[in-house]
Amino acid sequence: MSHRIIQVSDDFWNIRGSFKAAGVVDVGTQVSLVRRDSGRFVFLDSYTLGGEVLREVEALTRGGKDIEAIINLHPFHTVHVKSMHRLFPDAELYGTTRHESLFPDLPWAGMFTEEQALHERFAGDLAFSVPCGVDFVSENPHVHFSSVLAFHRGSATIHSDDTFNYVRLPFPLNMTPMHDTVSLHPTLAKALEKRAGAASDFRDWAAGLIEDWKDAENLCAAHTATLLGRENRGDSLHDRLRAALDKVAPVLRRHEERYGQG
């Protein structure tokens, strides 16, 4: 999978990249470029850009001079952090606590992306949300459920790393009624905190996010695909997110049976 850029709106671009799980299967990855109302740009996540995609980004951003910040949102998405900083060294660099502990030599801007101070820093253009009831950084390095989700209201776009997935089936399966689906990451059961009330905390968080961001039309999901409102042949994104939460009801019930409702 070669990297390519998708223009979601006049102010939002999603770049699809390559990432090979276990060095074999290419599950893809993403980074998004957002133009703020100020005219300056921020990256959501990191990816090593090159070729035509890098040239297009440089053309949009005056050779990178208008890139204000790189905001790393997923604590386990760390492969491209250093190379992204090398590409745009003048951009403010933000990461989660895990990013900063892994790369203490990088010039971090002093706010963690999972904390409110960072959310307020960019609140004029972006809303952020951190899942409740699940481990943000799991002790199991294979559980990558949680991330900081971002919503750009100007383009009605949600940027989600792992937490919400979008899968589009290839031809000819994409001609069937089940041609695509929005779901929660399959590691939810392992990500839920092992305590009473965690399942209800997660349920309330997800339901609140879906309603707070009900105007969203586009979903940029890591490792899977981009759901564009203009190409959506199914239910609205709001209804798809609601259905995704409904589908994990048995997972949440089993957790409550084991640990209690709190």
N, C-alpha and C positions, 0 to 999 in steps of 0.2 A: 504494500500500500504506500504510494508516494504521497507526500503532503500536498494539499490543495487548499485554496481559500474559497469560502462561501460567503457571499454578501447577503447577510440576513436583512439588513436595512441600510439606510443612508449613513447610520452611525454605529453599526455593529457588524463585525466580520468574525466568522468562526473558521479556524484553520484546523483541518483534519490531518493528523500525523500518524506516524508508524510506531508501534511498540510491540515487540515480540515477546509473548509470555514464554518463559523458560527458554528464550532464544529461538523459538521454533514457530509458534502460531502468532500471526500478526493480529492482535486484537484492537489495534489503533489507539490513539490518544488525541487530545485536543488542546488548543489554546484559543482564547477569544481576544479580539482587539475592539475596544470601545472608545468612541469619540465623545468626550464630555461636552457639556454645554459651553465650557470655556474655549473649546476648539482643540484642547490638548487631549492626549490619548492615554489609556491605561491598558495593560495586558492582564487578562485573567488567566493565571497559570503560566507555565514556561514550556517552550519547545525550541529545539535547535532549528532555526529557519535557514533556508538556503534557496538557491535557484530563483525561479520566477516568483515564488511566494515572497521571498525576502525582498526582491526588487519592488513588488507591489506594495509591501508594507513601507518600505523606504520612500516610495513615491507619495504615499498618503501622509507620511509623518515628517516630511522634509529631511529625509535621510536619518530618521530616528530622533531628530532634535525636539520634536513635539511629543515624544513619549515621556509622560510624566512619571509613571509608576508601573512596576511589575508586581502583581498581587498573587502570590501562590496560595491556593485555596485547599489543597488536599495534602494532609500530612505525609502520605506515602507516595505522592507524586514528586519525586526528587531528582530523577535522572537528568533533566535538562536545566536545572536551576543555574549551575555555574556557567554553562554555555550561553544561556539567555542573558545573564549579567554581562558576559564578555561582549555580546552583540550590542547591548544598550547600556553601557557603563554609567551614563549620567542619569538614568531613570532611578527613582526611589525604589528600593527593594524591600518587599514585605513578605513575610512567611509565617507559618505556624510555629509554635514552640519547637516542634520536631525539626522543622527546616533549620532553625537557628542553632539547635544543638548539633545537627549533622554538619553544618557549614559555619562554624564560628568565625572563620576568617573573612567571610563576606561582609560588606558594609550595610548591614540591616538598618532599616529606618527607625526601629525602636518601638513599633507597635505590632502585636501579634494579630494575625488575620482572623483568629477566632474570638477576638475581644472587641468590646463595644467601642473603644476609642478609635479603632480602625474603621469600623462601620460608620461612625459619625464623621470621620475625616472625608469620606466619599459619599455621604448621604444625599448630596444634591443630585447625584446621577444614578447611584446604585443602592439597592437594598441588599442586606446580607442576612443569612439565617444559619444557625448552627443547630443540628438535630439534638433533641433532648431524649433522655432515657437510653441512649446508646453510648458506648465508649468512643470518644473522639479519636483517641489513639489506642487501639486494641493491643493487648499483650500478645495476641496471635498475629504475627506479621502477615498472615494470609487473609486477614479480615480487613477489608478496605471500605467498609460500608460508609463511614461518616466522612463528611467534608463540609467546608463552608459553602453554602449555596449562594449564588448571586442573581439578582433580578435587575435588569436594566429596563425601567419603565418606558423610556423613550422609544425603544424598539419592541417592547412587549416580549422580552427574551429572558428565559431562565438558563443560566449556565450551571450545570450540575456534574460533579465528578463522582461517579459510582452510585451515589445515593439513589437518584432516579435514573433509570436506564431507558433508552429507546432502541428497539430492534426493528429493522426493516429487512424483510426477507428478500432474497435475490429472485430474479426471473427463473422459472415461471411461477414460483410460489407467491410472488408479489401480486399475482392476478387473482388470488383467492381472497375470501372475506377476512381471513386472518393474516393479511399481508404485513401488518406491523403491530407493535404493541409497546405500551409504556408500562414499566414495572419498577418496583423497588428492588434494590440489589439483593441477590439471593443469600447473602451472608447476614441478613437481619437477625436471624435467630441467635447467631454467635455473637453479634455485636451488642445485643441488649444487655444492659447492666444487670448483674446478678443480684437483684434486690427487689423487694416489694415495691410496686408502683412504677417500675421502669416501663412496662408495656403501656400503661395508661398515659405516662408522660410522653412517650413517643407518639402514641395515637393522637393526643391533644396537639402536640407540636405539628405533626403532619397535616392534620385537619385545619389547624390555624393557618399554616403556610399556604395551603391550597386556596383558602378563602381570601387571605390577604393579597395573594398574587393571582387572583381570579382573572385578571385582564391579560395574563400571559397567553401568547399565541405560538411562541417558538420555544423549543427545548433543545439545547446543545448539551449532549451527554457524552461523557468520556467513554472510550473503548467501543462505542456502538455506532451511533449515527446522529444526524441533526434532523429534528422534526420542524419543518417550516410551515407556518400557518397557511401560506399561499399554496402549498402542495398537499395539505392535509385532506385526505379522502375519507376520514373517519370522524369520530366524535371530536368535540372541542378539546383543547388541551386540559382545560379545567375538569371536564368529565373524565378524561383519561387518567388524570392524577387521582381523582376520587376513586375510580375503579381500581387503580393500583393499590391504594390504601385498603380498599375492601378486600382485595385478594389475600392480603396478609393477615386478615382477622384470625384465622386458625393459629398462625404463629404467635400472635399476641395472646390469644386465649391459653395456649399451652404454657407460655411463660408465666401467666397469672396463676395457673393451676399449680405450678411448681414453686413460685416465689411469693405469691400473694398479690393482691390488688393495691395494697398500700393505703 
